[in-house]
Amino acid sequence: MARVRLSVAERREELLRAAIGQIEARGVAAVRIADVAAALGVSNALVLYHFSTKEKLVAAAFAYAAEDDLAHLRKVVGRRTTALRRLRAAVRWYAPTGQAKGWRLWIEGWAVALREPALREVTRELDKEWKAAIAEVIAEGVAAGEFACADPAGTALRLTALLDGLAVQLTSYPGAVARSRAQEWVDDALARELGLDRGMLTERAR
């Protein structure tokens, strides 16, 4: 059956989705242009027409995945409810026990970013935007008198570090930490940073 003719934007999006799938299945180091092409039944030349090198394809694929996650984060923190509810929802979604993009993909990205400047820039921007969004919600909660936090930016950094570290443990070493225990640790950290006890955190965030 003949393939439907796609616009340039549609074709690029299709290629990016396929690249993400192949990276998740094979890893960044092993994935090839030919793997992405084969997944869609297109030629290597078509992939190279849109992305001249594997490195550019990989960087664009991670940027595409990052924007999807950031769009969801903006939606969560933009809800019309208390800052505490928005903050807890965002942290629970981003946590390795939540519904953010596959953590295996991001762990792969961090490793390769050590050697690839283009990918390093993508992961750096995602990290900066995540921290900024969380810090902003924390500042709003402090201003509204919902909780106390002297350093929203520092809190955002510490929470991110905890979540990223737990993601590595849960993804790389299955069974090392129970997901329920990891979630308890995340709630404990959030309550501590906001000057609340965990029971109060849960009650106020309902």
N, C-alpha and C positions, 0 to 999 in steps of 0.2 A: 504494500500500500504506500502511495506517495506521501512524503512528509509534508505537513502544512508549512507554507512559507511564513516565516516569522520576521518581524521587524528587527532592526539591529539591537534595540533595547531588549526585546523579548529573547532574542538569541543569546545575548550576553547573560541575561538572568538565568536562562536554562543551563548555560555552560557553568555558571557560578554554582548553581545548586548541585550539578553533577560533580563538580570539583570538590565541594564540601563532602558529599557522600563518599567519594573515593578517598579523600584524606582521612575521614573517620574510619574507613574500612582498611586502608593500607598504611596510613601514616604519611607524613609530609615527605620524608626522605625517600620512600619507596614509590610514591605515586608518580605516574608519568603522564605526559600529554596524551599518549596513546590510550591510557586507561580512561581518561575523561571522554575522549572521542568514542571509544568502544561502548561506553555506558549509554551514549545517546545514538549510536549508529551513524556517526558522522566521520568525516575525514580529519586526520591530524592537521591538515592545512587549514581547515575551517577554524579549529581552535586557535591556531597560531595567527590567523588573520585578526582575531579579536584580541588575543593576548600573545604578544610576540615571543615571550619566554615562559617557561614553567614558573619562574620566580614571580613574574608579574601576575600570572594566573592565580598562584597561591595567595599572594598579598591581596588581590582583589576579592578572592573568595572569603578570606578572613574579614575583610572590611564589610562585605555583604552580610556575613553572619553577625558581626558586631553591631551593625546598624539595626538589624532585626531585634537583637537583645535590647539595644538602647531605646528603640521605639516602645518596647513593652515597659521598660523601666519608666520612661516618661509618662506613660499611661497610668502606671501604678501610683507614682508620686504626684500626679496631677489630679487625682480623685478629690471630690468635694467631701472631705471628712477630716478628722483630726490628724495632726501631724504624726502622733504616735501610731495610729492605725496605718497610715501610709508608710511610715518607716518600717514598722514590723512586717507589713505585707511585702515591701521591697526586699528586705533582708531574707525573709522566708522564701521568696521566689528565687533570689539569686543564690541562696545557699545550695550546697551539693545535694541536699535532700529535696530541693524544690524542682521547678520546671524550666529553669534557664537552659540554654543550648547545651548539648552534650559536653561535659567537662573534658572528656578525652580530646576533643577538638582543640580546646583552649590550652591544655597541657602540652599538646603537640606544638601549638603555636608559640608558647613561651620558650620551648626548647630551641626551635628553629630561629626565633627572633634574636637569639644570642649572636647569630652569624649573618642574619639577613636584615639589613637596615630598613628596607621597605616594610617588612612584616613587623619589625620592632616598632616602627612608627604607628602602625595600626593598633597593636596591642597597647602601646602607651596612651594613645588617644582614648581607647575604650576605658582604660584604667582611670584616666583623668576625669572623663565624663561621669563615670560611675561614682567616684568619690565626690565630685562636685554636686551631683544630684542628691546624694545622701546627706552631705554637709548642709545643703540648703534646707532640706526638710527638718534636720535637727535644729538649725537656727530658727526656723519658723516655730517649732515646738517650744523652744526656750522663750521666744518673744511672746508667745501666747500663754506662758506660765504652766505648760503641761508637764514639764520636767526641767531639770537643771543640767547644763553641760557647758563648761567653761571654754572648751576647745572643739567646736563641731568638726573642723577639718582634721584634727588629730584623731577624733573618735571615728570618723569615716575611714581613715587610713588603718586604724587598728582593727576595725570590723572587717574591712576588705582582706587584710592579712590573715585573719582567722579563717574567713570563708575560703580563701584560696588554698590555705594550708590543709584544711579539712577536705577540700575537693581532691587534692593530691592523694591524701590517705585513702579516701573512699574509692577513688578511681583506680589508683595504682596497686593498692593492697586490699582487695576485697576481704571483708571480715575483720580487718584490723580494728575498726571502730564501728559500732552499731549505729545505724542511721538515727535511731531514736536518741541515743546518747549524744550524737553530734548536734542534733537539734536542741537538746537541753543546754549544751555548752554555748550555742549561739544565743539562746534566750538569756542565759546567765550573763553573758558578756554584754548584751544590749541593755539589760536591766542595770548592770553595774555602771555602765557608761552614762546612763541617764539618771542615776541616783534613785532608782526604784528597786523594790524587791520583786522577785520574779512573779509572785502571785499577783501583785499589783499591776505589773506589766501586762499579764494575760487579761486581767479584768478590765483594765482601761482600754485595751486594744480590741475589745469585742465590738 
